[in-house]
Amino acid sequence: MSDIIRRDPRAEWIARNRLHPLHAAMQPVLHSWMGPNGVIRKNVHGVGFIGPNGIKRIDRSGAQQGGAAKRAAAVEVQLPLHQVAAPAFYINVVPDMVGGRLSSHDRDLLGLARQLAGSDGAVLAVVFGEHKEGTFATAGVDRLLVLEGHEFDGYSPEQRVQGLRAVDNQFNPRHWLLPDSRSGGGELGRRFAASLKERPATRVWQIKGSECIGRAGAGQEDLARPLPRLILAAAECADPVGETRHEVLPVELSTPLARSLPRIEDLGAVAVDPAAIPMAEAEFIFSGGNGVKDWALFHQTAAALGATEGASRVAVDDGFMARDRQVGASGIWVTARVYVAVGISGAIQHLQGIGACDKVVAINLDPGCDMIKRADLSVIGESAAILQALIVAVEAYRNGAKRDAA
Ligand SMILES: Cc1cc2nc3c(=O)[nH]c(=O)nc-3n(C[C@H](O)[C@H](O)[C@H](O)COP(=O)(O)OP(=O)(O)OC[C@H]3O[C@@H](n4cnc5c(N)ncnc54)[C@H](O)[C@@H]3O)c2cc1C
């Protein structure tokens, strides 16, 4: 096993959340602490371990404590399993699955679906084509229906609506939930509603009993209305599921899908200049700060990755980047799926601007800086050396992919 100690953000969150059922189990065992009068107190019974012959052993080299801490970090959190043997009804969710994985918006939606399902209903997730997701169980999915087939590849709203109609006929769910997003859910939901001749609730951010509240009037007003069957929900409409594990039982359509000729032909994605994408809409941002020492190399790396460039305020103030590239409280609030911060310390004003980013990667010399604490993946080291290695790795990956395709 590798000696690298990996952080588990989920376990850390549970350790902080005193209301979580596993909170107590995630607390580190303290053997010494400062008493109220400033004297260090020790729990002598907590030290050591019981050897194979039943005698208590104490290893004063410190290795034992280190080993125990590592083992504790490696213990996987086992959440209580929520089972629905015979669902009284279904709440169907159609996640966007951008890149084949659940997005944070999808997880919020599954959290909302769980609230609507209660203890008798089951959350059924409908996924199109191949996916790479392995965490449906902790995201709250009781049943999973994968609609396979090449007709669902790429932009295929008509075929997807046809698939959803078939699911609707078979499962007759109490509610359909789709993300009201630009990644597909917003359009698919509206098309699906039109084909069902039902009026959906859009941009819903709250459900209270039999009423839902959605944004309206160009985002300036709230609109409350009776809860319809079809709900297109906004991001952060509910907390993602965090305290239960679910069965993810596979289900299938009982009748094969009727395949009719689509009127839309997908000619594939059009390559765009990443610099031309507005920062607030960019999916992949490569951001530089005061720790970037070679700006030519920074631009070269961003071009190699095909990422949109961003910057901290210091980089902008120093004249290395344009003002419209500044990310943060007094700059642009971004919602990228991947945000790479090169040599950015993670000041609160900068972190505010990346609060909605899905995955944050930090490249920094200082392992204790706030950006590293926020990051999902960190690379500790000199930025220039890491960027050079990154360019080499990207080129090797691209060449490998080309060879495989040839
Ligand atoms: C009212 C107000 C509004 C603000 N609004 C914003 C805003 O919108 N956006 C914003 O970004 N800031 C904003 N700021 C500024 C903010 O407080 C910070 O000063 C700024 O974000 C720091 O930028 P930085 O992380 O690039 O620089 P620094 O804080 O100097 O951090 C540099 C980082 O680079 C690392 N580093 C150094 N050398 C290397 C190397 N060779 N390789 C790798 N890493 C290295 C260091 O360890 C450090 O972590 C605002 C401040 C105020 C008061």
Ligand as a Chemical Component Dictionary entry (heavy atoms), coordinates in Angstrom:
data_LIG
# 
_chem_comp.id                   LIG 
_chem_comp.type                 NON-POLYMER 
_chem_comp.pdbx_formal_charge   0 
_chem_comp.three_letter_code    LIG 
# 
loop_
_chem_comp_atom.comp_id 
_chem_comp_atom.atom_id 
_chem_comp_atom.alt_atom_id 
_chem_comp_atom.type_symbol 
_chem_comp_atom.charge 
_chem_comp_atom.model_Cartn_x 
_chem_comp_atom.model_Cartn_y 
_chem_comp_atom.model_Cartn_z 
_chem_comp_atom.pdbx_ordinal 
LIG C1  C1  C 0 -11.882 44.260 -1.035 1  
LIG C2  C2  C 0 -10.979 43.217 -1.613 2  
LIG C3  C3  C 0 -11.420 42.511 -2.712 3  
LIG C4  C4  C 0 -10.603 41.521 -3.265 4  
LIG N1  N1  N 0 -11.061 40.804 -4.340 5  
LIG C5  C5  C 0 -10.300 39.839 -4.849 6  
LIG C6  C6  C 0 -10.751 39.065 -5.960 7  
LIG O1  O1  O 0 -11.824 39.259 -6.467 8  
LIG N2  N2  N 0 -9.957  38.075 -6.418 9  
LIG C7  C7  C 0 -8.722  37.815 -5.867 10 
LIG O2  O2  O 0 -8.040  36.887 -6.336 11 
LIG N3  N3  N 0 -8.269  38.541 -4.836 12 
LIG C8  C8  C 0 -9.017  39.556 -4.325 13 
LIG N4  N4  N 0 -8.518  40.304 -3.304 14 
LIG C9  C9  C 0 -7.120  40.104 -2.910 15 
LIG C10 C10 C 0 -6.922  38.922 -2.011 16 
LIG O3  O3  O 0 -7.128  39.306 -0.670 17 
LIG C11 C11 C 0 -5.479  38.380 -2.122 18 
LIG O4  O4  O 0 -4.568  39.427 -1.875 19 
LIG C12 C12 C 0 -5.148  37.790 -3.484 20 
LIG O5  O5  O 0 -6.149  36.888 -3.876 21 
LIG C13 C13 C 0 -3.819  37.059 -3.405 22 
LIG O6  O6  O 0 -3.444  36.636 -4.682 23 
LIG P1  P1  P 0 -2.450  35.405 -4.877 24 
LIG O7  O7  O 0 -2.987  34.242 -4.187 25 
LIG O8  O8  O 0 -2.182  35.308 -6.329 26 
LIG O9  O9  O 0 -1.104  35.945 -4.206 27 
LIG P2  P2  P 0 -0.392  35.579 -2.856 28 
LIG O10 O10 O 0 -1.302  35.741 -1.700 29 
LIG O11 O11 O 0 0.888   36.305 -2.844 30 
LIG O12 O12 O 0 -0.117  34.009 -2.983 31 
LIG C14 C14 C 0 0.834   33.454 -3.835 32 
LIG C15 C15 C 0 0.824   31.963 -3.650 33 
LIG O13 O13 O 0 1.716   31.396 -4.562 34 
LIG C16 C16 C 0 2.543   30.433 -3.902 35 
LIG N5  N5  N 0 3.818   30.427 -4.589 36 
LIG C17 C17 C 0 4.821   31.345 -4.531 37 
LIG N6  N6  N 0 5.802   30.988 -5.350 38 
LIG C18 C18 C 0 5.463   29.836 -5.943 39 
LIG C19 C19 C 0 6.062   28.994 -6.916 40 
LIG N7  N7  N 0 7.242   29.280 -7.447 41 
LIG N8  N8  N 0 5.400   27.880 -7.287 42 
LIG C20 C20 C 0 4.179   27.567 -6.768 43 
LIG N9  N9  N 0 3.557   28.356 -5.855 44 
LIG C21 C21 C 0 4.180   29.469 -5.456 45 
LIG C22 C22 C 0 2.637   30.883 -2.479 46 
LIG O14 O14 O 0 2.866   29.756 -1.631 47 
LIG C23 C23 C 0 1.249   31.516 -2.264 48 
LIG O15 O15 O 0 0.357   30.538 -1.780 49 
LIG C24 C24 C 0 -9.325  41.268 -2.721 50 
LIG C25 C25 C 0 -8.904  41.989 -1.604 51 
LIG C26 C26 C 0 -9.707  42.944 -1.078 52 
LIG C27 C27 C 0 -9.217  43.687 0.133  53 
# 
loop_
_chem_comp_bond.comp_id 
_chem_comp_bond.atom_id_1 
_chem_comp_bond.atom_id_2 
_chem_comp_bond.value_order 
_chem_comp_bond.pdbx_ordinal 
LIG C1  C2  SING 1  
LIG C2  C3  SING 2  
LIG C2  C26 DOUB 3  
LIG C3  C4  DOUB 4  
LIG C4  N1  SING 5  
LIG C4  C24 SING 6  
LIG N1  C5  DOUB 7  
LIG C5  C6  SING 8  
LIG C5  C8  SING 9  
LIG C6  O1  DOUB 10 
LIG C6  N2  SING 11 
LIG N2  C7  SING 12 
LIG C7  O2  DOUB 13 
LIG C7  N3  SING 14 
LIG N3  C8  DOUB 15 
LIG C8  N4  SING 16 
LIG N4  C9  SING 17 
LIG N4  C24 SING 18 
LIG C9  C10 SING 19 
LIG C10 O3  SING 20 
LIG C10 C11 SING 21 
LIG C11 O4  SING 22 
LIG C11 C12 SING 23 
LIG C12 O5  SING 24 
LIG C12 C13 SING 25 
LIG C13 O6  SING 26 
LIG O6  P1  SING 27 
LIG P1  O7  DOUB 28 
LIG P1  O8  SING 29 
LIG P1  O9  SING 30 
LIG O9  P2  SING 31 
LIG P2  O10 DOUB 32 
LIG P2  O11 SING 33 
LIG P2  O12 SING 34 
LIG O12 C14 SING 35 
LIG C14 C15 SING 36 
LIG C15 O13 SING 37 
LIG C15 C23 SING 38 
LIG O13 C16 SING 39 
LIG C16 N5  SING 40 
LIG C16 C22 SING 41 
LIG N5  C17 SING 42 
LIG N5  C21 SING 43 
LIG C17 N6  DOUB 44 
LIG N6  C18 SING 45 
LIG C18 C19 SING 46 
LIG C18 C21 DOUB 47 
LIG C19 N7  SING 48 
LIG C19 N8  DOUB 49 
LIG N8  C20 SING 50 
LIG C20 N9  DOUB 51 
LIG N9  C21 SING 52 
LIG C22 O14 SING 53 
LIG C22 C23 SING 54 
LIG C23 O15 SING 55 
LIG C24 C25 DOUB 56 
LIG C25 C26 SING 57 
LIG C26 C27 SING 58 
# 
